[in-house]
Amino acid sequence: MHLLTNRVKELRARFNLTQGDLADKVGVTRQTIVSLEKGSYTPSLLLAMNIAEVFEMPIERIFSKEEKNK
């Protein structure tokens, strides 16, 4: 089984964006960004692509798949 991890919080800070700012840019609620940063929400492909566009980098530099221990 795999777990999707992300660098959204790190990148958001680097780009000086609040959770609300990023949410507005990608068309979701601030709570969605909170959940995404906590790892409790898996984004749709469209949301992941929109986030990658905001940070101007490929999706795979933001999101990665890790093996989850059983």
Summary of the structure (lengths in Angstrom):
residues: 70
radius of gyration: 11.7
end to end distance: 7.8
largest distance: 37.1
contacts: 168
relative contact order: 0.27
helix: 54%
strand: 14%
